Amino acid sequence: MIRFDRVSKRYPGGVSALRELSFEIARGEMVFLTGHSGAGKSTLLRLLLMLERATRGQVVLDGRNLTQTADRHAPAVRQGVGMIFQDHKLLADKTVFDNVAVPLMIAGHRYAEIRKRVRGALKMVGLEDRERAWPLALSGGEQQRVGVARAVVGMPPVLLADEPTGNLDPDLSRELFDLFRTLNQRGMTVLIASHDLDLVRRMKQRVLVLSKGALVDDLVAGSAGP
C-alpha cells in the first residue's frame, strides 16, 4: 500500500529532511511514526499527500508512483487519503456538518449521499448531536474529532495523522487512538506520527523510528516500544 524506496528530501540551502528512507506498509496495517522534533515525520506525510516532492528515490502509494505523478493529478491522489492535522484546520465560518462535508462536496456527491455519510461519520466520532454547532463553540477534543470525521467521511483506503493528540489531554488522546484502531479494523491503512511514546506502546502496533531523517528502527507490533 505504501512504499518508500531510498527516499531523500533536501530543501534549498542544503537542509536534509529525509535520508535514504526505505520501508513498506501493507494494506490494512496500522503503523506509528515516532522521532524527535525535526526528525522528518511531517515531511514523510507531506510526500504522501504530494505537498512535497522527494529529491531522490521512489514514493509509491496504492500502486501509484508519486515521484512520477504530475502535479495536476495531486487532487485525485488526495481523494484516496484522509489527513488529520494537529491544529484541526476547521473552517470557522462553516458548521460542523459543512466542515465534514467538504471532501464529499469536492468529489461531487449528491446532497442525499453527503447527508448520509456526514451523519454516519459524526456518529462514529460521537458528535451526532453537534452537526449544527460552529467550530469555535466546540472543545479542543471535539474539534479534533470533527477533523477525524472529515478525514474518514469518504472512507479513504489510507488515513494519515500528524501529531493528532498534541493538544489533547491523556484521556482524550486514548479515546482518539482507540478510534484509529477501530478504523483500522474496518480495513483502513493507518499511519500516525506521534511523540506520545507511552500511548504508542499501549497500542502494540508496528513503530517506525526516525532520527535526523533516517529510519533507525522498525519495531514489530507488540514490542516494548522505542
N, C-alpha and C positions, 0 to 999 in steps of 0.2 A: 504493500500500500504506500509506504514512504521509504525512499532510499536516498541516502547521501553517499556519493562515491568520490572521495578525496576532494571534498569541497573546501575552498578557501574564499574568504571575503576580505578584501583590503580596501579601506577608504582612502580618499585623497589625503595626501600628507603622509602616507605610509603606515597608517594605523591598521593592524590586522585584527579583525573581529573574530574570524574563524580560520583554523589552520588544519588543512588536510583531514577534514572530518569525514568519517565513513561509518555508517550504521544502517540497519534496516529495521522497520517496524511492520509487522504483519497485519493484514486486515483483521479488524476486531480486537486488536491488542490495546491495552491501556499502559501508558508509559509516562514516567515522570522525568523531568529535566531539571537538574539542580546544578549549583555552582555559585561562586561568589558574584557580587555585583560587577558587571563588566565582563563576565566570563563568555558571553556570546549567546545567551539563551534567547533574548529578544530578536537578535539578528537571525538566528536559525528559524524562528517562527515567521519572520518577515519574508524570508526566502520562499517559504511555502505559500505565502499569500501573493507572491510576485510584487511585493512592495520594495524589495531589494533584489539585486541580481548577483549571483556568485561571480567572483573574479576568475575562479578556476574550478573545474570539477563538474559533476552531474547531480542535479536535484530532480528526483522522479517522484511524482505524486499520482497515485491511482493509474499507473501506466503511462502517464504523460511526462515527457522530459521538459521540465520547466526552463531549463537552461537554453533550450532551443525553441521555446514558445514565444511568439511575437507578443508585444505589449497589448495589441488590440484584442488578444484572446484572454487577457488577465481577468476581465469581469466573469467570463464563463468558468474559469478556474475557481474563482472565489465563490461562485454559487454552490460549489461542491464542498465548501469548507465553512464550518461555523467557527467564529472567533470571539473569545471572551477577553475583555481588557480589564486591567486593574481599576481604571478610573471610569468604568461603565460606558462612557461615551453616549449617554442617552440624550435625546433631543428635548430640551426643556420646554419647548412650545408645543409638544405633542403629548397626548395621553399615553398611559401605559399600553393600552391596546394598539394605538397607532405606532408606537415605538417598536413593538414586537412585530407588527405587520409589515414594516419597511422591506425586509428581504422578499416577501411574497409579492408585494406591490411592484418591486423592481422586476421580478420574474414574470409579471403579467398574469397572475392568477385572478380568477373571478372573485367577487366580493364574498359570495356564499362560502367558497372554499377558504378564503382568507379568514373569515369569521370562525369557521370550524377549527382551523389549525391554530389560530391565535388563542382561542379559548382552551384548546387542548394543551398547548404549551404552558399557559398560565396556570392551569390546574396542576400540571406536572411539577411546577416550582412552588405551589401553594399560594398563588396570588390571584385565584379566580375571582375574588371579590374586590380586586383593586384595578380592574381594567380601565375605569374612567378616571382614575387618580392621575395627578400630574407628578412628574418625577421629583420635584422639589418637596412634595408632601410625603415622600417615602423615606424610610430609614436607609442607612447605608447598605444594610443587608438586603433590604427589599430591592433597592436599586440594582444591586449585583445580580439578584435573581431575575429581574427583568432583563438584564443583559444576557443571562443564560437562556431565558425563553426566546429572546430574539435570535440567538445563535443557533438554536436547535429547532426553531419553528418549521423549517423546511426539511427537517430530518436529513441533514447532510451526512455523507459517509464518514467525514473526518471532522473532529472537534479539536480546536486548539485553544489553550488558555494561557495567558501571560500574567503570572502572579495574581491569580483571581482572588486570593484571600488576603492580599496585602493590607487592606483597610478594614478587615473584619475581626471580631473577637474570636477566641478559640472555639466557642460553641457553634457560632455561625460558620466558621471555617470547616468544622467537621461535617456539618449538615451539607455544605456545598460539595465537599469531596465525596460524600455518600451519594449525592445526586449524580455526580460524574460517574460513579461506579454503576449506578442504575442505567444510565445512558449507554455505558459500555456494554452492559449485559444485554441491552436491546440491539447490539450489533455495531455501534459506532466505534471507530478507531479514535482513541483519545490520547492527546499529547499535552501534558500540563507542565509549564515552567513554574517552579515554586522554590522558595527559600525556606519554607517551613519543614525542616527535616524531621521533626518529631511526627508531624502529621503524615508525611510521605512514608515513613517507616510503618506507621499504623495501617496504611493501605495495602502493604505487602504486594506491591507490583514492581515490575522492572523499573530500574532507575539508571538513566544516563547522566554521568557526572562530567561537567565541563570545567576546564581551568585554562584561562588565557586563550580561549578559542579552540582548545584541543580537547578531544574526548579522552579522559584519563581513567574512566571506569565505566563498566557496563554490568550492573548488578542485577542478578536474576530475581524474579518475583519471590518474595518471602525471605530474602536475605536480611542480614542485620541492618542494612542501610548504609548510606555514605557517612 
